[in-house]
Protein backbone atom coordinates (compact mmCIF):
# COMPACT_ATOMS: atom_id res chain seq x y z
CA UNK A 1 0.00 0.00 0.00
CA UNK A 2 1.38 3.39 -1.01
CA UNK A 3 1.82 6.09 1.59
CA UNK A 4 1.88 9.80 0.74
CA UNK A 5 2.87 12.95 2.58
CA UNK A 6 2.81 16.61 1.61
CA UNK A 7 4.50 19.41 3.53
CA UNK A 8 4.32 23.13 2.84
CA UNK A 9 6.79 25.40 4.59
CA UNK A 10 8.18 28.93 4.39
CA UNK A 11 11.14 29.57 2.11
CA UNK A 12 13.64 30.28 4.85
CA UNK A 13 16.97 28.52 5.29
CA UNK A 14 16.05 27.14 8.72
CA UNK A 15 13.42 24.93 7.08
CA UNK A 16 15.99 23.09 4.98
CA UNK A 17 16.95 21.06 8.07
CA UNK A 18 13.27 20.46 8.81
CA UNK A 19 12.78 19.00 5.33
CA UNK A 20 15.75 16.63 5.81
CA UNK A 21 14.40 15.36 9.13
CA UNK A 22 10.87 14.92 7.77
CA UNK A 23 12.13 12.88 4.81
CA UNK A 24 14.33 10.76 7.07
CA UNK A 25 11.38 9.89 9.28
CA UNK A 26 9.07 9.20 6.34
CA UNK A 27 11.40 6.79 4.54
CA UNK A 28 11.91 4.50 7.55
CA UNK A 29 8.91 2.50 6.30
CA UNK A 30 11.07 1.39 3.35
CA UNK A 31 13.81 0.06 5.67
CA UNK A 32 16.60 1.94 3.84
CA UNK A 33 20.31 1.53 4.45
CA UNK A 34 22.17 4.33 6.21
CA UNK A 35 23.82 5.21 2.89
CA UNK A 36 20.43 5.48 1.17
CA UNK A 37 19.13 7.73 3.95
CA UNK A 38 22.21 9.97 3.64
CA UNK A 39 21.86 10.19 -0.15
CA UNK A 40 18.16 11.08 0.03
CA UNK A 41 18.77 13.67 2.76
CA UNK A 42 21.49 15.28 0.63
CA UNK A 43 19.29 15.40 -2.48
CA UNK A 44 16.38 16.93 -0.55
CA UNK A 45 18.69 19.43 1.14
CA UNK A 46 20.07 20.59 -2.23
CA UNK A 47 16.62 20.82 -3.81
CA UNK A 48 15.15 22.82 -0.92
CA UNK A 49 18.17 25.12 -0.79
CA UNK A 50 17.91 25.76 -4.53
CA UNK A 51 14.19 26.53 -4.19
CA UNK A 52 14.93 29.01 -1.41
CA UNK A 53 17.80 30.76 -3.22
CA UNK A 54 16.63 30.68 -6.84
CA UNK A 55 12.89 30.57 -6.38
CA UNK A 56 12.46 33.40 -3.95
CA UNK A 57 15.75 35.11 -3.12
CA UNK A 58 14.92 37.68 -0.44
CA UNK A 59 11.17 37.40 -0.97
CA UNK A 60 8.92 35.12 1.08
CA UNK A 61 7.17 32.14 -0.39
CA UNK A 62 6.21 28.52 0.15
CA UNK A 63 8.08 25.35 -0.71
CA UNK A 64 6.19 22.10 -1.17
CA UNK A 65 7.66 18.70 -0.38
CA UNK A 66 5.64 15.75 -1.71
CA UNK A 67 6.65 12.19 -0.86
CA UNK A 68 5.23 8.88 -2.00
CA UNK A 69 6.55 5.60 -0.62
CA UNK A 70 5.59 2.15 -1.84
CA UNK A 71 6.92 -0.50 0.58
CA UNK A 72 5.76 -3.29 -1.74
CA UNK A 73 8.42 -2.44 -4.32
CA UNK A 74 10.65 -0.24 -2.11
CA UNK A 75 10.19 2.90 -4.21
CA UNK A 76 10.23 6.50 -3.14
CA UNK A 77 9.14 9.52 -5.16
CA UNK A 78 10.29 12.92 -3.90
CA UNK A 79 9.11 16.21 -5.35
CA UNK A 80 10.29 19.64 -4.20
CA UNK A 81 8.43 22.54 -5.83
CA UNK A 82 8.01 26.27 -5.44
CA UNK A 83 6.13 29.02 -7.23
CA UNK A 84 8.95 31.55 -7.11
CA UNK A 85 10.59 33.60 -9.83
CA UNK A 86 13.21 31.03 -10.82
CA UNK A 87 16.43 31.75 -12.67
CA UNK A 88 15.96 34.41 -15.37
CA UNK A 89 18.52 32.97 -17.83
CA UNK A 90 18.64 29.18 -17.44
CA UNK A 91 21.07 28.74 -20.36
CA UNK A 92 23.55 31.11 -18.72
CA UNK A 93 23.03 29.40 -15.35
CA UNK A 94 24.24 26.12 -16.89
CA UNK A 95 27.67 27.63 -17.58
CA UNK A 96 30.52 26.53 -15.28
CA UNK A 97 31.12 28.79 -12.27
CA UNK A 98 27.91 30.77 -12.88
CA UNK A 99 26.61 32.61 -9.83
CA UNK A 100 23.75 35.00 -9.18
CA UNK A 101 25.77 36.88 -6.54
N, C-alpha and C positions, 0 to 999 in steps of 0.2 A: 504494500500500500504506500503510495506516494505521500510525502509530507511537505507542506509548503509554509513559508514564512515571508512576510514583508515588513520591512522597517523603513520608516521615514524619519530623517533626522536633519538638524540644521547643518549648514555647510561651514562648520568651524573645525579647526584642526584637532581640537580635543575629541571630537567624535570619531576620528579615524581609529583610535584605540578601542572605542566602544564597538565599532563594526568588526574589528578583529576578534574581540571576545565573543560577540554574538555568533559569528560564524563558527568559531571553535566549539562553542556549546552545541550548536545545531547539528554539526557533522558527526558528533559522537555516536549517533544512531547508525552510522555506516561503519563503525569500528575501524577508523582509519589508522594507519601507522603514524608515528610521531613525525616522520619526514613528510607524509602527505598533509598533515595538519599544518606544519611549518610552511609548506609550499602554498597552500590555500590562503593562509593568513597573510603571506607576503603579497600574493596576487590581489587580494581584497584591499590591503593597505595601499598598494600602488594605485589601484583604480579609484578608491575614495579620495586619496590625496590629489590625483589628477582632476577629479570632479570639483574639488574645492578650489584648486588653483586656477584651472583653465575654464571651468564652468561659471564661476562667480567672481573670482578675484577678491576685491574688497567688499563686494555686495553680499547681501544675505540671500539665502535660498535653501532649498531642500534637496537632499540626496536620498535616493530610494535604493534599498538593498533587497532584492528578491532572491529567495533560495528555494530550490526544489530538490528534495532527496528521495531517492527510490532505493530502499534497502534490498529489495528483491534482486536488483542487478547492480547494486553498489554504485549508482550514478549520482552526481551532484551537478546541478545547474545553478550558476551564480550570475546575477545581473546587477550591475551598478549603473544607475542612470541619474541624470540631472536635467533640468530645463534651463540651464544657464546659457551664457552667450557663446561659449566655445572658443576655439582658436580662429581668429579672423582669416589667416592664410595657412591652411593645412599643408599645402605643398611646401611652403617655406619652413614650416615647423618640422618637416621630415628631414631637413638638412642636418648633417652632423654639427654638433655643438650649438644648435639653435637655442635661444633663450628668449623669454618675454620680458626679462628684467632690463 
